[in-house]
Amino acid sequence: MLRCLCLLAILAIGPLLHAESPDLRIGLEPYFTPRLLISGFQPLQAAMEKSLGRPVVLLTAPDYRQFVRRIENHDFDIVVIGPHTARYAEEQAGYVPVLIGRSSLVGLVVVRREAGPRQVGDLGDATIALPDPLTATAMLGEEWLRKQGLRVSLRYYDFHNAAAMAVVRGDAQAAIVNKTAFANMPGDIRDGLRVLAETRSLPHMVVLVGGDVDPALRKRYTDSLAGFVNSREHGESFAGRVGFAGADAIKPGELAPVEPFYLELKRRLKAE
């Protein structure tokens, strides 16, 4: 599998911290390169620091595997992650789901704008770029390809923008990337691509708080985060940056549709 090498020495704003640290540590699923991801969430960081009166640190990882391991090690007080990984964090690391995003997770099949395939059948024997195989988008993409009956070669990249860039460079004939990620890619990537098809949808971003956090403090964290993403003043522009278009309290059973993806995530992690 091809990997987009990321040699950033610092993957977060601030140092790695222990559980007793006064800093509130928010873990962000690495669906973009760390620099793009962290910068996108900085408005949320600033707002939560103001409302909570304490430093907030944004953290991620160089790839999906390491991010999951950090969840297992309880390196984060709060995590903002995809739905199947949310189930993993809940079941395997004791995190408590508190919020779910209002938008849906959809995979877009993108091709080169001018010279790319014009219909799905043209993808036979093509090379398809996908994000990390542990992501829900990659699993949705694989499912979509099976349903189309297409025989293709798959290449996996660490991040959605790297998978899309493979099409722009001509290394792949198509990519399947998260709709939210695609909308927030740099213009030089997005403008060179065209949407050919979509996968089915799943619930999107989920916010969880560490199970060892006091319930009263958990509510403060939840209210602070929800107050920002749902605000008229900041919520819309923030959604435009990262696709987090509002959030509501998660309801029992709301993540049931992603259970097969959670089980597949566990299987893939165990197989490595």
Solvent accessible surface area in square Angstrom, and as a share of the most:
residue,aa,sasa,rsa
1,M,146,0.65
2,L,83,0.41
3,R,74,0.27
4,C,45,0.27
5,L,148,0.73
6,C,33,0.19
7,L,163,0.81
8,L,60,0.30
9,A,105,0.81
10,I,126,0.64
11,L,38,0.19
12,A,13,0.10
13,I,65,0.33
14,G,36,0.34
15,P,93,0.58
16,L,128,0.64
17,L,45,0.22
18,H,139,0.62
19,A,76,0.59
20,E,145,0.65
21,S,19,0.12
22,P,98,0.62
23,D,26,0.14
24,L,0,0.00
25,R,11,0.04
26,I,0,0.00
27,G,0,0.00
28,L,1,0.00
29,E,21,0.09
30,P,3,0.02
31,Y,20,0.08
32,F,10,0.04
33,T,35,0.20
34,P,2,0.01
35,R,167,0.61
36,L,68,0.34
37,L,2,0.01
38,I,13,0.07
39,S,44,0.28
40,G,8,0.08
41,F,1,0.01
42,Q,73,0.32
43,P,43,0.27
44,L,0,0.00
45,Q,21,0.09
46,A,60,0.46
47,A,28,0.22
48,M,0,0.00
49,E,60,0.27
50,K,182,0.77
51,S,68,0.44
52,L,18,0.09
53,G,68,0.65
54,R,61,0.22
55,P,65,0.41
56,V,3,0.02
57,V,8,0.05
58,L,0,0.00
59,L,1,0.00
60,T,0,0.00
61,A,1,0.01
62,P,32,0.20
63,D,27,0.14
64,Y,3,0.01
65,R,50,0.18
66,Q,86,0.38
67,F,0,0.00
68,V,0,0.00
69,R,97,0.35
70,R,36,0.13
71,I,0,0.00
72,E,51,0.23
73,N,103,0.53
74,H,89,0.40
75,D,39,0.20
76,F,4,0.02
77,D,22,0.12
78,I,1,0.01
79,V,0,0.00
80,V,4,0.02
81,I,2,0.01
82,G,6,0.05
83,P,0,0.00
84,H,1,0.00
85,T,0,0.00
86,A,0,0.00
87,R,34,0.12
88,Y,16,0.06
89,A,0,0.00
90,E,57,0.26
91,E,92,0.41
92,Q,86,0.38
93,A,11,0.08
94,G,40,0.39
95,Y,4,0.01
96,V,46,0.27
97,P,26,0.16
98,V,21,0.12
99,L,6,0.03
100,I,10,0.05
101,G,9,0.08
102,R,136,0.49
103,S,37,0.24
104,S,59,0.38
105,L,6,0.03
106,V,16,0.09
107,G,0,0.00
108,L,8,0.04
109,V,1,0.00
110,V,0,0.00
111,V,0,0.00
112,R,108,0.39
113,R,108,0.40
114,E,139,0.62
115,A,81,0.63
116,G,10,0.10
117,P,25,0.15
118,R,151,0.55
119,Q,116,0.51
120,V,41,0.23
121,G,57,0.55
122,D,70,0.36
123,L,0,0.00
124,G,37,0.35
125,D,127,0.66
126,A,8,0.06
127,T,22,0.13
128,I,1,0.00
129,A,0,0.00
130,L,0,0.00
131,P,1,0.00
132,D,0,0.00
133,P,13,0.08
134,L,1,0.00
135,T,6,0.03
136,A,3,0.03
137,T,3,0.02
138,A,0,0.00
139,M,8,0.04
140,L,0,0.00
141,G,0,0.00
142,E,15,0.07
143,E,31,0.14
144,W,22,0.08
145,L,8,0.04
146,R,167,0.61
147,K,140,0.59
148,Q,73,0.33
149,G,62,0.59
150,L,32,0.16
151,R,204,0.75
152,V,38,0.22
153,S,65,0.42
154,L,67,0.33
155,R,92,0.33
156,Y,26,0.10
157,Y,11,0.04
158,D,14,0.07
159,F,1,0.00
160,H,4,0.02
161,N,13,0.07
162,A,12,0.10
163,A,0,0.00
164,A,0,0.00
165,M,61,0.27
166,A,0,0.00
167,V,0,0.00
168,V,42,0.24
169,R,130,0.47
170,G,38,0.36
171,D,58,0.30
172,A,2,0.01
173,Q,80,0.36
174,A,0,0.00
175,A,0,0.00
176,I,1,0.00
177,V,0,0.00
178,N,12,0.06
179,K,98,0.41
180,T,15,0.09
181,A,0,0.00
182,F,21,0.09
183,A,63,0.49
184,N,32,0.17
185,M,4,0.02
186,P,52,0.33
187,G,30,0.29
188,D,108,0.56
189,I,13,0.07
190,R,80,0.29
191,D,89,0.46
192,G,29,0.28
193,L,1,0.01
194,R,46,0.17
195,V,67,0.38
196,L,32,0.16
197,A,20,0.15
198,E,89,0.40
199,T,12,0.07
200,R,106,0.39
201,S,57,0.37
202,L,7,0.04
203,P,29,0.18
204,H,7,0.03
205,M,10,0.05
206,V,0,0.00
207,V,1,0.01
208,L,0,0.00
209,V,1,0.00
210,G,3,0.03
211,G,39,0.38
212,D,125,0.65
213,V,17,0.10
214,D,82,0.43
215,P,92,0.58
216,A,71,0.55
217,L,60,0.30
218,R,50,0.18
219,K,130,0.55
220,R,119,0.44
221,Y,7,0.03
222,T,22,0.13
223,D,74,0.38
224,S,15,0.10
225,L,1,0.00
226,A,17,0.13
227,G,46,0.44
228,F,12,0.05
229,V,3,0.02
230,N,60,0.31
231,S,32,0.20
232,R,243,0.89
233,E,140,0.63
234,H,76,0.34
235,G,6,0.05
236,E,146,0.66
237,S,72,0.47
238,F,2,0.01
239,A,21,0.17
240,G,55,0.53
241,R,112,0.41
242,V,4,0.02
243,G,12,0.12
244,F,1,0.01
245,A,48,0.37
246,G,5,0.04
247,A,1,0.01
248,D,63,0.33
249,A,72,0.55
250,I,36,0.18
251,K,140,0.59
252,P,140,0.88
253,G,58,0.56
254,E,60,0.27
255,L,12,0.06
256,A,63,0.49
257,P,74,0.46
258,V,0,0.00
259,E,56,0.25
260,P,84,0.53
261,F,12,0.05
262,Y,9,0.03
263,L,93,0.46
264,E,44,0.20
265,L,0,0.00
266,K,71,0.30
267,R,137,0.50
268,R,43,0.16
269,L,9,0.04
270,K,179,0.76
271,A,78,0.60
272,E,113,0.51
